[in-house]
Amino acid sequence: MTIEVTGRHVDVSNSMRDYAEKRLTKLVSEFPRVDKAHAILDIQKFNHMAEVVAHAAGHIQLEGKTTSANMYASIDEAVDKVEAQLRKTLEKRHDHKGNAKLRDLEPKPEG
């Protein structure tokens, strides 16, 4: 499991790096199939953009991108987007079909 934080057009401060790593560590601990998480922080004029890319087992690559006036809010929103995508992807792969047979589902006669 690797976590990377890089900056485009911005020097990433220690507090921003620590915050992004903390959020990504929480994401990786919640979803153990995630092998690599990468946060890319960018500033263009007054827009703070955060992009989070997560690589999971089974060739799954998920991305979340957001823009806001605050870098910490952008990081939160991007991680939340990737988390929702991970939940949706893993839910699709989960088998919800039970082993119950049709005869077991029919109501039993009273009497």
C-alpha positions in Angstrom: 0.0 0.0 0.0 1.5 3.3 -1.1 0.2 6.8 -0.6 1.5 9.6 -2.7 0.8 13.3 -2.5 2.1 15.6 -5.2 1.4 19.2 -6.2 1.0 20.9 -9.6 1.9 24.6 -9.7 2.0 24.6 -5.9 4.4 23.7 -3.1 2.6 21.2 -0.9 3.0 22.3 2.7 3.5 19.8 5.5 0.0 20.4 6.9 -1.7 19.8 3.4 0.4 16.7 2.9 -0.4 15.4 6.4 -4.1 16.1 5.9 -4.2 14.3 2.5 -2.2 11.4 3.8 -4.5 11.1 6.8 -7.7 11.0 4.6 -6.1 8.5 2.2 -4.9 6.3 5.0 -8.4 6.2 6.3 -9.7 5.3 2.8 -7.1 2.5 2.4 -7.8 1.1 5.9 -11.6 1.0 5.1 -11.1 -0.7 1.8 -8.2 -3.3 2.1 -8.3 -4.0 -1.7 -6.8 -0.6 -2.4 -3.1 -1.0 -3.3 -2.2 2.6 -4.1 -3.7 6.0 -3.5 -2.4 9.2 -5.2 -3.5 12.7 -4.4 -2.7 15.5 -6.9 -3.2 19.0 -5.6 -3.3 22.0 -7.9 -4.0 25.7 -7.8 -5.1 27.8 -10.7 -5.7 31.4 -9.9 -8.2 31.2 -7.0 -9.4 27.6 -7.7 -8.0 24.9 -5.5 -8.3 21.5 -7.2 -7.7 18.1 -5.7 -7.6 14.9 -7.7 -7.5 11.5 -6.0 -6.7 8.3 -7.9 -7.1 4.9 -6.3 -5.8 1.7 -7.7 -7.4 -1.5 -6.3 -7.0 -5.2 -6.9 -8.6 -6.5 -10.1 -7.4 -3.7 -12.3 -9.7 -1.2 -10.8 -8.7 2.5 -11.1 -11.0 5.1 -9.7 -10.7 8.9 -9.9 -12.3 11.8 -8.1 -11.7 15.4 -9.0 -13.1 18.6 -7.3 -12.6 22.3 -7.3 -13.3 24.7 -4.5 -12.0 27.9 -2.8 -10.4 25.8 -0.1 -7.8 23.1 -0.6 -8.9 21.1 2.4 -12.5 21.1 1.3 -11.3 19.9 -2.2 -9.4 17.0 -0.6 -12.4 16.0 1.4 -14.8 16.1 -1.6 -12.4 14.2 -3.8 -11.8 11.4 -1.2 -15.6 11.2 -0.7 -16.1 10.7 -4.4 -13.6 8.0 -4.7 -15.0 6.3 -1.5 -18.5 6.3 -3.1 -17.1 4.9 -6.3 -15.3 2.1 -4.4 -18.5 1.2 -2.5 -20.4 1.0 -5.7 -17.8 -1.0 -7.5 -17.4 -3.5 -4.6 -21.1 -3.7 -4.2 -21.5 -4.7 -7.8 -19.0 -7.5 -7.4 -20.6 -8.8 -4.2 -23.0 -11.8 -4.8 -26.4 -11.0 -3.3 -28.0 -14.2 -4.4 -28.9 -16.4 -1.6 -28.9 -20.1 -1.5 -32.6 -20.2 -0.7 -34.7 -22.4 -3.0 -38.2 -21.4 -4.2 -39.9 -24.1 -2.1 -38.3 -22.6 1.0 -39.8 -19.2 0.1 -43.4 -20.4 -0.3 -45.5 -19.9 2.8 -46.2 -23.0 4.8 -49.9 -24.1 5.0 -51.5 -23.3 8.3 -53.3 -25.9 10.1 
